[in-house]
Amino acid sequence: MTPLVSSAPATPVAPVPAAARVSMVLGGALLAGVLTSYGQAVGPLSSVANSAGPWFVVAVALLLVLRVRAGRGGLALAMVAGVVLLELMHVGYWATTNLRGFPDVLSLTNFWVLMGVPAGVLAGACAVLVRSRDGRLRGAAFGAVAAVLVGEGIRALLQVAATTGVVTWIVEIVVGAAVLVAGVVLAGSPAARVLALGTGVVGSVAVLAVFLLLGG
């Protein structure tokens, strides 16, 4: 009788070449910008498309796909890559918006272009540290991601909810809180959990303060 299950060892799946990962990540960043432009024209998605938190999360996710290795050199590379990805999102958004017939200027003095630098650096750090074996670094990375979402959500509730509604921003805050809870759970040790929680809370206040002070 022919066995139902073959006893032959499974052929290992070949890893995705680094060049392919880089191409996918760069293309994904441009695509995120393109989709943002179209999303602003869709009623239920307009608030999401006009918020910074989703772009930050997309940047972190793309950097995770890039799989930059830990270490000082890897951390620096990831930070630079984070800036590149966020600015590529701006390029994709700018090009698509103009092609759709809505004049848009991509300027080095634009608030969001400028904010793409520190946000990209932070995204790169989070993408590396979230995979760290050190629970303190891992927890802090989760806390930082949560802080961006919660801080922006609170700022939106305070400043723009009257015109956009509150649903998007409440969802963003809830997602940020869930990321923070995950960071606390995965931190590993009591000290690491405190650091994760502290990073999330203090970071949320800092993000909120930046938005309020700079008026973005």
Helices and strands as residue ranges (DSSP letters): H 18-39, H 43-49, H 53-66, H 72-99, H 111-129, H 135-159, H 161-164, H 167-186, H 190-214
